[in-house]
């Protein structure tokens, strides 16, 4: 599954190698994920780790239970909090949206609240909130 997702992500952002690295990573568990998500399901849904070449930003893309889930951070270095760390996680509709999210966040350098890609982002106290795509 991760191989097809990785290929789809590479196709959606043909110039990806200029501004990021892509790698397969172990599955992750996040508070957004289903409470009954089992360890075998997590292990089976490996991730795509997308790291910026210019700074410490990272995006994790994981296909679980038919959803394209993402987690992003401005600082992938644990314990290094010299500047405020911005985080977001949510759900994307398509791998093209995943590619747009990676480009906007990693290549362009937009903050999570500036991202124009359509997604359902988790907002504390409000749950998943639909965002609108901005042309």
Backbone as CSV, one residue per row, in Angstrom:
resi,resn,N_x,N_y,N_z,CA_x,CA_y,CA_z,C_x,C_y,C_z
1,UNK,0.816,-1.202,0.000,0.000,0.000,0.000,0.857,1.263,0.000
2,UNK,1.901,1.278,0.838,2.728,2.480,0.905,3.447,2.733,-0.418
3,UNK,3.790,1.660,-1.154,4.463,1.855,-2.431,3.570,2.594,-3.419
4,UNK,2.288,2.209,-3.493,1.381,2.891,-4.419,1.132,4.333,-3.966
5,UNK,1.040,4.558,-2.654,0.860,5.917,-2.148,2.098,6.758,-2.430
6,UNK,3.274,6.166,-2.277,4.519,6.875,-2.554,4.608,7.257,-4.030
7,UNK,4.251,6.338,-4.917,4.262,6.616,-6.357,3.253,7.716,-6.689
8,UNK,2.059,7.640,-6.108,1.038,8.667,-6.355,1.513,10.031,-5.868
9,UNK,2.169,10.078,-4.721,2.674,11.343,-4.197,3.773,11.894,-5.105
10,UNK,4.671,11.033,-5.556,5.736,11.473,-6.471,5.155,12.015,-7.769
11,UNK,4.113,11.391,-8.282,3.484,11.866,-9.527,2.792,13.204,-9.343
12,UNK,2.235,13.436,-8.161,1.499,14.686,-7.940,2.439,15.884,-7.765
13,UNK,3.692,15.643,-7.434,4.688,16.713,-7.290,5.976,16.293,-8.013
14,UNK,5.997,16.441,-9.343,7.112,15.935,-10.135,8.483,16.491,-9.750
15,UNK,8.539,17.697,-9.204,9.833,18.288,-8.847,10.184,18.082,-7.370
16,UNK,9.562,17.097,-6.730,9.719,16.885,-5.291,11.178,16.782,-4.866
17,UNK,12.026,16.165,-5.651,13.411,15.919,-5.219,14.216,17.211,-5.062
18,UNK,13.722,18.313,-5.605,14.419,19.590,-5.471,14.215,20.212,-4.083
19,UNK,13.120,19.908,-3.429,12.821,20.569,-2.163,12.503,19.648,-0.995
20,UNK,12.473,18.321,-1.226,12.202,17.413,-0.110,12.809,16.040,-0.346
21,UNK,12.819,15.240,0.710,13.175,13.831,0.606,11.943,13.015,0.983
22,UNK,11.777,11.873,0.328,10.656,10.975,0.610,11.221,9.657,1.116
23,UNK,10.623,9.110,2.158,11.068,7.824,2.688,9.884,7.094,3.301
24,UNK,9.964,5.775,3.301,8.965,4.974,3.993,9.315,4.990,5.476
25,UNK,8.294,5.039,6.319,8.500,5.071,7.764,7.490,4.145,8.434
26,UNK,7.762,3.742,9.670,6.789,2.907,10.392,5.479,3.658,10.591
27,UNK,4.403,2.926,10.777,3.105,3.540,11.054,3.144,4.330,12.349
28,UNK,2.292,5.334,12.444,2.226,6.155,13.643,0.820,6.114,14.222
29,UNK,0.710,6.405,15.492,-0.579,6.484,16.167,-0.747,7.907,16.657
30,UNK,-1.884,8.499,16.368,-2.148,9.866,16.773,-3.507,9.905,17.460
31,UNK,-3.749,10.930,18.254,-5.025,11.038,18.954,-6.206,11.161,18.000
32,UNK,-5.976,11.621,16.769,-7.043,11.721,15.783,-7.533,10.326,15.377
33,UNK,-6.628,9.382,15.385,-6.937,8.048,14.881,-7.969,7.368,15.768
34,UNK,-8.612,6.398,15.186,-9.662,5.659,15.878,-9.148,5.051,17.182
35,UNK,-9.975,5.094,18.213,-9.583,4.538,19.508,-9.370,3.030,19.433
36,UNK,-10.040,2.366,18.486,-9.911,0.916,18.373,-8.901,0.485,17.304
37,UNK,-8.061,1.397,16.846,-7.035,1.060,15.860,-6.039,0.100,16.507
38,UNK,-5.884,-1.064,15.912,-5.038,-2.096,16.508,-3.576,-1.938,16.085
39,UNK,-2.693,-2.523,16.870,-1.259,-2.492,16.551,-0.998,-3.113,15.172
40,UNK,-1.606,-4.264,14.830,-1.383,-4.800,13.477,-1.822,-3.840,12.367
41,UNK,-2.929,-3.099,12.580,-3.359,-2.113,11.585,-2.344,-0.985,11.453
42,UNK,-1.815,-0.537,12.579,-0.804,0.523,12.548,0.433,0.036,11.807
43,UNK,0.869,-1.173,12.109,2.060,-1.729,11.458,1.832,-1.938,9.966
44,UNK,0.601,-2.288,9.579,0.296,-2.526,8.165,0.175,-1.235,7.365
45,UNK,-0.117,-0.145,8.046,-0.304,1.126,7.333,0.948,1.983,7.472
46,UNK,2.000,1.545,6.850,3.266,2.272,6.900,3.062,3.696,6.384
47,UNK,3.993,4.566,6.670,3.872,5.988,6.353,4.853,6.410,5.272
48,UNK,4.547,7.562,4.698,5.493,8.268,3.843,5.958,9.469,4.657
49,UNK,7.262,9.542,4.854,7.860,10.660,5.590,8.433,11.622,4.563
50,UNK,7.975,12.862,4.588,8.399,13.876,3.625,9.105,14.985,4.405
51,UNK,10.401,15.116,4.193,11.201,16.104,4.925,11.697,17.200,4.005
52,UNK,11.652,18.420,4.507,12.175,19.566,3.769,13.686,19.446,3.638
53,UNK,14.219,19.877,2.506,15.669,19.932,2.321,16.256,21.217,2.903
54,UNK,15.412,22.238,3.173,15.955,23.530,3.592,15.801,23.833,5.081
55,UNK,14.910,23.119,5.781,14.731,23.366,7.209,14.224,22.091,7.889
56,UNK,13.735,22.195,9.121,13.361,21.022,9.919,11.896,20.614,9.770
57,UNK,11.216,21.101,8.749,9.803,20.754,8.558,9.665,19.300,8.103
58,UNK,8.549,18.687,8.529,8.256,17.295,8.157,6.755,17.124,7.982
59,UNK,6.375,16.296,7.007,4.995,15.869,6.811,5.003,14.347,6.818
60,UNK,4.073,13.753,7.533,3.867,12.302,7.517,2.518,12.054,6.848
61,UNK,2.514,11.187,5.846,1.282,10.790,5.153,1.064,9.313,5.458
62,UNK,-0.144,8.953,5.897,-0.449,7.566,6.234,-1.855,7.231,5.731
63,UNK,-1.969,6.138,4.992,-3.282,5.675,4.536,-3.742,4.598,5.513
64,UNK,-4.827,4.920,6.231,-5.370,4.023,7.250,-6.881,4.007,7.138
65,UNK,-7.435,2.804,7.112,-8.897,2.645,7.054,-9.520,3.470,5.931
66,UNK,-8.843,3.488,4.791,-9.368,4.169,3.617,-9.232,5.672,3.629
67,UNK,-8.550,6.233,4.619,-8.359,7.680,4.698,-6.885,8.026,4.506
68,UNK,-6.638,9.168,3.884,-5.278,9.694,3.754,-5.100,10.670,4.908
69,UNK,-4.357,10.251,5.909,-4.169,11.049,7.113,-2.797,11.690,7.080
70,UNK,-2.690,12.870,7.666,-1.399,13.564,7.668,-1.110,14.156,9.033
71,UNK,0.156,14.365,9.281,0.655,15.064,10.463,1.804,15.914,9.968
72,UNK,1.859,17.164,10.377,2.971,18.014,9.951,3.514,18.800,11.130
73,UNK,4.799,19.149,11.031,5.465,19.913,12.076,6.515,20.827,11.458
74,UNK,6.761,21.936,12.128,7.818,22.844,11.685,9.172,22.445,12.247
75,UNK,9.202,21.456,13.159,10.470,21.050,13.756,10.490,19.553,14.003
76,UNK,11.190,18.809,13.143,11.246,17.355,13.260,12.305,16.887,14.254
77,UNK,13.045,17.820,14.860,14.101,17.456,15.808,13.535,17.444,17.227
78,UNK,13.358,16.264,17.835,12.801,16.199,19.195,13.673,16.978,20.179
79,UNK,13.024,17.753,21.021,13.739,18.488,22.053,14.347,19.803,21.612
80,UNK,14.361,20.087,20.305,14.929,21.342,19.815,13.787,22.337,19.636
81,UNK,13.591,23.170,20.625,12.477,24.113,20.592,12.969,25.554,20.661
82,UNK,13.994,25.863,19.867,14.535,27.222,19.835,13.488,28.221,19.349
83,UNK,12.610,27.779,18.461,11.530,28.630,17.989,10.207,27.886,18.206
84,UNK,9.089,28.579,18.186,7.801,27.904,18.396,7.584,26.787,17.373
85,UNK,7.093,25.665,17.840,6.833,24.524,16.973,5.359,24.548,16.589
86,UNK,5.091,24.534,15.283,3.723,24.500,14.781,3.426,23.081,14.325
87,UNK,2.266,22.573,14.710,1.839,21.212,14.370,0.418,21.251,13.822
88,UNK,0.104,20.256,12.993,-1.280,20.080,12.544,-1.431,18.634,12.116
89,UNK,-2.617,18.077,12.285,-2.926,16.763,11.727,-4.372,16.757,11.259
90,UNK,-4.621,15.879,10.288,-5.959,15.832,9.735,-6.082,14.791,8.641
91,UNK,-7.044,15.012,7.746,-7.386,14.058,6.699,-7.468,14.799,5.360
92,UNK,-6.908,14.170,4.333,-6.929,14.713,2.970,-7.818,13.834,2.097
93,UNK,-8.386,14.415,1.050,-9.289,13.661,0.165,-8.534,12.815,-0.855
94,UNK,-7.407,13.324,-1.378,-6.700,12.628,-2.456,-5.193,12.737,-2.261
95,UNK,-4.450,11.904,-2.983,-2.991,12.006,-2.957,-2.537,13.293,-3.643
96,UNK,-3.310,13.806,-4.605,-2.977,15.115,-5.182,-3.044,16.199,-4.101
97,UNK,-4.045,16.114,-3.216,-4.119,17.053,-2.099,-2.914,16.878,-1.178
98,UNK,-2.490,15.645,-0.962,-1.291,15.393,-0.144,-0.074,16.052,-0.785
99,UNK,0.034,15.945,-2.102,1.139,16.600,-2.806,1.089,18.112,-2.664
100,UNK,-0.112,18.681,-2.791,-0.264,20.132,-2.625,0.087,20.567,-1.199
101,UNK,-0.358,19.793,-0.214,-0.043,20.118,1.171,1.478,20.105,1.374
102,UNK,2.149,19.084,0.866,3.612,18.996,1.005,4.290,20.179,0.318
103,UNK,3.852,20.519,-0.888,4.459,21.646,-1.614,4.249,22.965,-0.847
104,UNK,3.022,23.224,-0.421,2.735,24.486,0.271,3.496,24.593,1.591
105,UNK,3.541,23.496,2.336,4.163,23.528,3.658,5.687,23.438,3.587
106,UNK,6.201,22.554,2.735,7.645,22.322,2.695,8.378,23.215,1.701
107,UNK,7.878,23.333,0.484,8.592,24.101,-0.550,8.326,25.602,-0.419
108,UNK,7.054,25.967,-0.234,6.693,27.383,-0.147,6.945,27.929,1.262
109,UNK,6.786,27.085,2.274,7.044,27.498,3.645,5.867,28.144,4.354
110,UNK,4.634,27.845,3.890,3.456,28.405,4.555,3.285,27.805,5.949
111,UNK,2.721,28.579,6.865,2.371,28.078,8.186,1.102,27.243,8.045
112,UNK,0.823,26.341,8.998,-0.386,25.517,8.884,-1.659,26.331,8.661
113,UNK,-1.815,27.464,9.333,-3.051,28.244,9.156,-3.073,29.039,7.852
114,UNK,-1.992,29.012,7.099,-1.938,29.686,5.795,-2.124,28.712,4.625
115,UNK,-2.110,27.424,4.906,-2.215,26.421,3.835,-3.538,26.575,3.093
116,UNK,-3.460,26.486,1.778,-4.641,26.662,0.938,-5.259,25.343,0.505
117,UNK,-4.552,24.246,0.682,-5.060,22.949,0.237,-6.292,22.567,1.057
118,UNK,-7.266,21.990,0.386,-8.497,21.563,1.049,-8.195,20.340,1.911
119,UNK,-8.651,20.388,3.171,-8.392,19.295,4.084,-9.340,19.415,5.271
120,UNK,-9.404,18.343,6.048,-10.090,18.381,7.334,-8.993,18.364,8.390
121,UNK,-8.805,19.481,9.062,-7.737,19.619,10.045,-8.313,19.524,11.451
122,UNK,-7.570,18.867,12.339,-8.010,18.767,13.720,-7.701,20.071,14.439
123,UNK,-8.724,20.661,15.051,-8.580,21.903,15.803,-8.992,21.612,17.238
124,UNK,-8.096,21.881,18.179,-8.377,21.610,19.592,-9.692,22.252,20.003
125,UNK,-10.519,21.478,20.677,-11.802,21.976,21.159,-12.902,21.968,20.115
126,UNK,-12.545,21.751,18.848,-13.553,21.765,17.778,-13.575,20.474,16.977
127,UNK,-12.564,19.643,17.091,-12.497,18.409,16.325,-12.016,18.669,14.904
128,UNK,-12.474,17.846,13.966,-12.082,18.005,12.568,-12.867,19.143,11.937
129,UNK,-12.132,20.079,11.330,-12.745,21.254,10.718,-12.398,21.264,9.236
130,UNK,-13.407,21.366,8.401,-13.204,21.440,6.939,-12.587,22.777,6.576
131,UNK,-11.541,22.721,5.769,-10.946,23.964,5.256,-11.368,24.135,3.808
132,UNK,-11.286,25.316,3.306,-11.662,25.582,1.913,-10.409,25.748,1.076
133,UNK,-10.440,25.176,-0.100,-9.330,25.354,-1.034,-9.343,26.790,-1.542
134,UNK,-8.184,27.387,-1.615,-8.040,28.743,-2.142,-7.266,28.625,-3.444
135,UNK,-7.800,29.155,-4.559,-7.104,29.009,-5.842,-5.744,29.679,-5.850
